[in-house]
Amino acid sequence: MKPVTEPKLFVEPRNYRARRMVDGLRVLPMAGVFLIAMPLFWGGSGDSVKSSAVMLFLFGVWIVLILLNFLMTRRIGKERDWLDPINSETSVD
């Protein structure tokens, strides 16, 4: 009599990475809202923060968010066939 073993869960590594990348894209807007709201908490207890520092921070966050979105979307575009094999067979490019 064979011992009962749990079935192995196997997810192909490329498919797994692509799905985690999509999850990262879903979290990116929430991270952006949090980072853009950060300067609101900087000026506590009478300390003043230079507006130039806030503007540099906001534009820096904005550029980083754009670059991350571009790179992640480009990476997902290359692995599109792994994400949705049913629709990729019928799509016309």
PADOSE-442907 format. One record per residue: y, x, z of N, C-alpha, C in turn; residue number from 0. Coordinates in nm, 4 decimals. Atoms other than C-alpha are relative to their C-alpha. Layout:
// PADOSE-442907
((Y,X,Z),(Y,X,Z),(Y,X,Z),NUM)
...
// end
This chain:
// PADOSE-442907
((-0.1174,0.0829,0.0000),(0.0000,0.0000,0.0000),(0.1253,0.0884,0.0000),0)
((-0.1219,-0.0786,0.0115),(0.3399,0.1380,-0.1049),(0.1029,-0.0464,0.1028),1)
((-0.1076,0.0414,-0.0906),(0.6258,0.1439,0.1456),(0.1135,-0.0638,-0.0796),2)
((-0.1103,0.0690,0.0650),(0.9114,-0.0874,0.0582),(0.1247,0.0869,0.0093),3)
((-0.1224,-0.0801,0.0019),(1.2168,0.1093,-0.0477),(0.1122,-0.0835,-0.0599),4)
((-0.1161,0.0702,0.0543),(1.5630,-0.0139,-0.1211),(0.0248,0.0481,-0.1425),5)
((-0.0278,-0.0435,0.1371),(1.6600,-0.0122,-0.4885),(0.1187,0.0968,-0.0019),6)
((-0.1080,-0.0971,0.0122),(1.8779,0.2776,-0.5923),(0.1169,-0.0636,-0.0745),7)
((-0.1197,0.0449,0.0682),(2.2318,0.1916,-0.6844),(0.0502,0.1157,-0.0841),8)
((-0.0424,-0.1060,0.0895),(2.3230,0.3934,-0.9879),(0.1151,-0.0497,-0.0851),9)
((-0.1142,0.0285,0.0859),(2.6593,0.3854,-1.1513),(0.0268,0.1285,-0.0779),10)
((-0.0236,-0.1166,0.0837),(2.7195,0.6155,-1.4416),(0.1314,0.0671,0.0402),11)
((-0.1196,-0.0683,-0.0496),(2.9739,0.8839,-1.3390),(0.1263,-0.0277,-0.0814),12)
((-0.1201,0.0260,0.0806),(3.2104,0.8259,-1.6345),(0.0530,-0.1404,0.0257),13)
((-0.0395,0.1378,-0.0258),(3.2127,0.4532,-1.5745),(0.0629,-0.0112,0.1389),14)
((-0.0516,0.0026,-0.1365),(3.2683,0.5080,-1.2024),(0.1409,0.0586,0.0051),15)
((-0.1328,-0.0621,0.0009),(3.5643,0.7423,-1.2634),(0.1028,-0.0886,-0.0683),16)
((-0.0931,0.0870,0.0714),(3.7212,0.5049,-1.5130),(0.0383,-0.1211,0.0849),17)
((-0.0309,0.1154,-0.0854),(3.6950,0.2121,-1.2736),(0.0881,0.0405,0.1183),18)
((-0.0870,-0.0468,-0.1090),(3.8481,0.4174,-0.9909),(0.1405,0.0267,-0.0523),19)
((-0.1311,-0.0221,0.0599),(4.1309,0.5097,-1.2287),(0.0739,-0.1334,-0.0151),20)
((-0.0606,0.1329,0.0095),(4.1934,0.1390,-1.2911),(0.0448,-0.0463,0.1384),21)
((-0.0399,0.0340,-0.1363),(4.1982,0.0864,-0.9144),(0.1267,0.0744,0.0406),22)
((-0.1208,-0.0771,-0.0274),(4.4540,0.3642,-0.8879),(0.1225,-0.0586,-0.0672),23)
((-0.1114,0.0643,0.0694),(4.6714,0.1917,-1.1466),(0.0426,-0.1290,0.0697),24)
((-0.0346,0.1216,-0.0730),(4.6540,-0.1267,-0.9420),(0.0771,0.0305,0.1273),25)
((-0.0668,-0.0386,-0.1249),(4.7728,0.0560,-0.6291),(0.1357,0.0639,-0.0269),26)
((-0.1221,-0.0736,0.0334),(5.0496,0.2476,-0.8079),(0.1279,-0.0810,0.0211),27)
((-0.1241,0.0750,-0.0260),(5.3105,-0.0354,-0.8009),(0.0294,-0.0181,0.1492),28)
((-0.0217,0.0150,-0.1446),(5.2567,-0.0883,-0.4277),(0.0485,0.1309,0.0617),29)
((-0.0466,-0.1300,-0.0481),(5.2962,0.2838,-0.3634),(0.1444,0.0236,-0.0422),30)
((-0.1374,-0.0133,0.0475),(5.6132,0.2766,-0.5748),(0.0979,-0.0797,0.0836),31)
((-0.0878,0.0825,-0.0845),(5.7635,-0.0079,-0.3729),(0.0188,0.0661,0.1359),32)
((-0.0100,-0.0671,-0.1296),(5.6850,0.1771,-0.0508),(0.0902,0.1229,-0.0083),33)
((-0.0808,-0.1215,0.0127),(5.8376,0.5034,-0.1757),(0.1464,-0.0307,-0.0297),34)
((-0.1385,0.0348,0.0312),(6.1481,0.3348,-0.3168),(0.0700,-0.0594,0.1222),35)
((-0.0588,0.0567,-0.1213),(6.2019,0.1543,0.0155),(0.0194,0.1049,0.1097),36)
((-0.0100,-0.1040,-0.1030),(6.1740,0.4805,0.2137),(0.1436,0.0348,0.0398),37)
((-0.1363,-0.0359,-0.0411),(6.5491,0.5644,0.2012),(0.0653,-0.1025,0.0927),38)
((-0.0556,0.0993,-0.0919),(6.6206,0.2415,0.3895),(-0.0227,0.0386,0.1456),39)
((0.0348,-0.0380,-0.1370),(6.4601,0.3968,0.6983),(0.0534,0.1378,0.0393),40)
((-0.0457,-0.1356,-0.0276),(6.6304,0.7374,0.6769),(0.1184,0.0080,0.0947),41)
((-0.1252,-0.0151,-0.0722),(6.9625,0.6664,0.8445),(-0.0002,-0.0575,0.1404),42)
((0.0073,0.0553,-0.1349),(6.8534,0.5753,1.1957),(0.0879,0.0724,0.0997),43)
((-0.0769,-0.0497,-0.1156),(7.0596,0.6306,1.5152),(0.1300,0.0706,-0.0395),44)
((-0.1324,-0.0511,0.0319),(7.3965,0.6960,1.3533),(0.0034,0.1197,-0.0922),45)
((0.0010,-0.1119,0.0945),(7.2851,0.9818,1.1297),(0.0300,-0.0525,-0.1396),46)
((-0.0302,0.0424,0.1365),(7.4260,0.9604,0.7820),(-0.0816,0.0839,-0.0978),47)
((0.0761,-0.0671,0.1056),(7.2298,1.0482,0.4725),(0.0873,0.0013,-0.1242),48)
((-0.0822,-0.0099,0.1202),(7.4052,1.1734,0.1641),(-0.0581,-0.0888,-0.1095),49)
((0.0452,0.0882,0.1069),(7.3916,0.9266,-0.1188),(-0.0584,0.0792,-0.1165),50)
((0.0560,-0.0827,0.1081),(7.3233,1.2127,-0.3598),(-0.1469,0.0321,0.0273),51)
((0.1399,-0.0266,-0.0346),(7.0018,1.2939,-0.1721),(-0.0861,-0.1233,-0.0246),52)
((0.0735,0.1244,0.0225),(6.8957,0.9297,-0.1862),(-0.0197,-0.0230,-0.1491),53)
((0.0108,0.0204,0.1441),(6.9695,0.9091,-0.5581),(-0.0999,0.0983,-0.0620),54)
((0.0972,-0.0964,0.0509),(6.7741,1.2286,-0.6294),(-0.1425,-0.0411,0.0363),55)
((0.1319,0.0455,-0.0423),(6.4818,1.0950,-0.4281),(-0.0464,-0.1185,-0.0838),56)
((0.0372,0.1196,0.0762),(6.4856,0.7580,-0.6074),(-0.0339,0.0336,-0.1455),57)
((0.0302,-0.0379,0.1377),(6.5030,0.9126,-0.9542),(-0.1257,0.0863,-0.0081),58)
((0.1233,-0.0795,-0.0037),(6.2329,1.1622,-0.8592),(-0.1234,-0.0881,0.0122),59)
((0.1115,0.0936,-0.0158),(6.0030,0.8831,-0.7415),(-0.0216,-0.0775,-0.1289),60)
((0.0078,0.0781,0.1238),(6.0817,0.6838,-1.0550),(-0.0677,0.0809,-0.1110),61)
((0.0590,-0.0854,0.1039),(5.9961,0.9754,-1.2855),(-0.1467,0.0287,0.0301),62)
((0.1394,-0.0266,-0.0356),(5.6766,1.0573,-1.0946),(-0.0868,-0.1232,-0.0257),63)
((0.0758,0.1226,0.0258),(5.5638,0.6930,-1.1137),(-0.0229,-0.0204,-0.1499),64)
((0.0139,0.0133,0.1447),(5.6278,0.6851,-1.4882),(-0.1032,0.0990,-0.0527),65)
((0.0951,-0.1012,0.0466),(5.4370,1.0101,-1.5435),(-0.1429,-0.0317,0.0431),66)
((0.1340,0.0361,-0.0471),(5.1424,0.9005,-1.3290),(-0.0565,-0.1169,-0.0790),67)
((0.0444,0.1151,0.0765),(5.1251,0.5690,-1.5083),(-0.0391,0.0416,-0.1422),68)
((0.0291,-0.0479,0.1351),(5.1380,0.7418,-1.8484),(-0.1314,0.0766,-0.0048),69)
((0.1204,-0.0828,0.0012),(4.8682,0.9958,-1.7620),(-0.1254,-0.0812,0.0301),70)
((0.1174,0.0797,-0.0354),(4.6349,0.7452,-1.5996),(-0.0359,-0.0984,-0.1111),71)
((0.0261,0.0936,0.1083),(4.6723,0.4931,-1.8811),(-0.0587,0.0718,-0.1203),72)
((0.0537,-0.0790,0.1106),(4.6094,0.7621,-2.1385),(-0.1457,0.0383,0.0253),73)
((0.1377,-0.0360,-0.0368),(4.2963,0.8730,-1.9541),(-0.0934,-0.1206,-0.0125),74)
((0.0812,0.1211,0.0098),(4.1696,0.5159,-1.9337),(-0.0199,-0.0390,-0.1457),75)
((0.0120,0.0308,0.1424),(4.2401,0.4659,-2.3039),(-0.1107,0.0791,-0.0673),76)
((0.1070,-0.0826,0.0561),(4.0021,0.7508,-2.3842),(-0.1374,-0.0494,0.0434),77)
((0.1277,0.0467,-0.0535),(3.7296,0.5944,-2.1697),(-0.0126,-0.1517,-0.0084),78)
((-0.0010,0.1456,0.0116),(3.7890,0.2364,-2.2821),(-0.1394,-0.0548,-0.0273),79)
((0.1336,0.0483,0.0324),(3.4371,0.2018,-2.4231),(-0.0888,-0.0087,0.1239),80)
((0.0817,0.0021,-0.1207),(3.2925,0.2748,-2.0809),(0.0403,-0.1131,0.0927),81)
((-0.0463,0.1046,-0.0904),(3.5024,0.0114,-1.9081),(-0.0541,-0.1376,-0.0368),82)
((0.0392,0.1338,0.0419),(3.4117,-0.2932,-2.1136),(-0.0798,0.0091,-0.1303),83)
((0.0766,-0.0219,0.1227),(3.1271,-0.2303,-2.3580),(-0.0150,-0.1265,-0.0851),84)
((0.0159,0.1230,0.0776),(3.1042,-0.5972,-2.4620),(0.1200,-0.0198,-0.0913),85)
((-0.1191,0.0213,0.0796),(3.4642,-0.6264,-2.5793),(0.0303,0.1149,-0.0944),86)
((-0.0293,-0.1135,0.0864),(3.4803,-0.2775,-2.7281),(-0.0801,-0.0062,-0.1296),87)
((0.0790,0.0121,0.1212),(3.2051,-0.3630,-2.9775),(0.0653,-0.0956,-0.0993),88)
((-0.0579,0.1002,0.0866),(3.3979,-0.6599,-3.1120),(0.1478,0.0253,-0.0284),89)
((-0.1425,-0.0239,0.0211),(3.7472,-0.5109,-3.1000),(0.0223,0.0699,-0.1334),90)
((-0.0366,-0.0605,0.1271),(3.9207,-0.4106,-3.4200),(0.1196,0.0894,0.0244),91)
((-0.1100,-0.0955,-0.0182),(4.1345,-0.0968,-3.3996),(0.0369,0.0621,-0.1302),92)
// end
